[in-house]
Amino acid sequence: MDISNTLLCIPNRLSEDKDSFLYHFPYNILIVRIALNQGKKSLYTFDYQGDPKTYTNWEMVYYNKHQRDYYLKYSYDPDTHRYKASKYYQRKLIAIASGKDSWELFFQHVSLLNPVAGEPCTITSIGG
């Protein structure tokens, strides 16, 4: 099976308490791409860290941990149960992912917010 260019998104909730508003927010948003780097299969890890100072009205900004020019605006609507993530580079909207009800399915859509060419990440060789 060829796994090149596979994208994954691995969210962890800020809270496991379903009654807390933090339950609907991820601790961070980690997008992982498996692709070739110098002929070897590698993990490209794009880690977006939430900035609690940006939280307002069910929305928070998650910055690329290597460079804040790349970021995601994440929001949850408690009335419609809709999740949304908008990807930006230097305030320019790049892509949007959205979903309703299912946290897991929504983050599958978030994984499709492809990294922008030149976006900094951590590269780890996995061989082969």
C-alpha positions as CSV (number, residue, x, y, z in Angstrom):
1,M,0.0,0.0,0.0
2,D,1.4,3.4,-1.0
3,I,0.9,5.9,1.9
4,S,2.6,8.8,0.2
5,N,0.7,12.1,0.5
6,T,-1.5,10.7,3.2
7,L,-2.9,13.4,5.5
8,L,-4.0,12.9,9.1
9,C,-5.4,15.3,11.7
10,I,-5.0,14.4,15.3
11,P,-7.0,16.5,17.7
12,N,-7.1,16.3,21.5
13,R,-9.9,18.0,23.4
14,L,-9.1,20.8,25.9
15,S,-11.5,19.1,28.3
16,E,-13.1,15.7,28.6
17,D,-16.0,17.2,30.5
18,K,-18.9,17.2,28.0
19,D,-20.6,20.0,30.0
20,S,-17.6,22.4,29.6
21,F,-17.4,24.7,26.6
22,L,-13.7,23.6,26.4
23,Y,-14.9,20.2,25.4
24,H,-15.5,21.6,21.9
25,F,-12.0,23.0,21.5
26,P,-8.9,21.1,20.7
27,Y,-5.7,21.5,22.7
28,N,-3.8,21.9,19.5
29,I,-4.5,21.0,15.8
30,L,-1.9,18.6,14.5
31,I,-1.9,17.9,10.8
32,V,0.5,15.2,9.6
33,R,1.4,14.4,6.0
34,I,3.3,11.3,5.0
35,A,5.4,12.0,1.9
36,L,8.9,11.6,0.4
37,N,11.7,13.9,1.6
38,Q,15.0,13.3,-0.2
39,G,13.8,9.9,-1.4
40,K,12.7,8.7,2.0
41,K,9.3,8.4,3.5
42,S,8.9,11.1,6.1
43,L,6.3,12.6,8.4
44,Y,5.7,16.3,7.9
45,T,4.1,17.6,11.1
46,F,2.2,20.9,11.2
47,D,1.4,21.8,14.8
48,Y,-1.0,24.6,15.4
49,Q,-1.1,25.8,19.0
50,G,-4.2,27.5,20.5
51,D,-3.7,31.1,21.8
52,P,-6.2,31.5,24.7
53,K,-5.8,35.3,24.4
54,T,-7.6,35.2,21.0
55,Y,-10.7,33.3,22.4
56,T,-13.9,35.2,21.8
57,N,-17.5,34.1,21.2
58,W,-16.7,30.4,20.6
59,E,-13.7,31.1,18.3
60,M,-10.0,30.8,18.9
61,V,-6.9,31.2,16.8
62,Y,-4.3,28.4,16.5
63,Y,-0.9,29.4,15.2
64,N,1.7,27.3,13.4
65,K,4.2,26.7,16.2
66,H,7.1,27.6,13.9
67,Q,5.7,30.8,12.3
68,R,2.6,32.7,13.3
69,D,2.0,34.0,9.8
70,Y,0.3,30.6,9.3
71,Y,-2.8,30.0,11.4
72,L,-6.2,28.5,11.7
73,K,-9.3,30.2,13.1
74,Y,-11.3,27.5,14.8
75,S,-14.9,27.9,15.9
76,Y,-17.8,26.0,17.3
77,D,-21.5,27.0,17.2
78,P,-23.3,25.6,20.2
79,D,-26.7,26.2,18.6
80,T,-26.1,24.4,15.3
81,H,-23.3,22.0,16.6
82,R,-21.2,23.1,13.6
83,Y,-17.4,23.2,13.7
84,K,-15.4,25.4,11.3
85,A,-11.7,25.9,10.7
86,S,-10.4,28.6,8.3
87,K,-6.7,28.5,7.3
88,Y,-4.8,31.8,6.7
89,Y,-1.4,32.9,5.6
90,Q,-0.6,36.5,6.5
91,R,-4.3,37.3,6.9
92,K,-5.1,35.8,3.5
93,L,-7.8,33.1,3.6
94,I,-6.5,29.9,2.1
95,A,-9.1,27.3,2.8
96,I,-12.1,26.4,5.0
97,A,-13.2,23.1,6.5
98,S,-16.6,22.7,8.3
99,G,-18.7,19.9,9.7
100,K,-21.6,19.3,11.9
101,D,-22.1,17.1,15.0
102,S,-19.1,14.7,14.5
103,W,-15.8,15.9,16.0
104,E,-13.9,13.0,14.3
105,L,-15.4,13.6,10.8
106,F,-14.8,17.3,11.1
107,F,-11.1,16.8,11.8
108,Q,-10.9,14.5,8.8
109,H,-11.9,17.5,6.8
110,V,-9.4,19.7,8.6
111,S,-6.6,17.3,7.5
112,L,-7.5,18.4,3.9
113,L,-6.4,22.0,4.7
114,N,-3.2,21.2,2.9
115,P,0.0,22.9,4.1
116,V,0.9,25.9,2.1
117,A,4.1,25.6,0.0
118,G,6.9,26.8,2.3
119,E,4.9,26.5,5.5
120,P,7.3,25.5,8.2
121,C,7.0,22.1,9.9
122,T,8.9,19.3,11.6
123,I,10.1,16.6,9.2
124,T,10.9,13.2,10.6
125,S,12.2,10.4,8.4
126,I,10.3,7.1,8.8
127,G,12.6,5.2,6.4
128,G,11.8,3.2,3.3
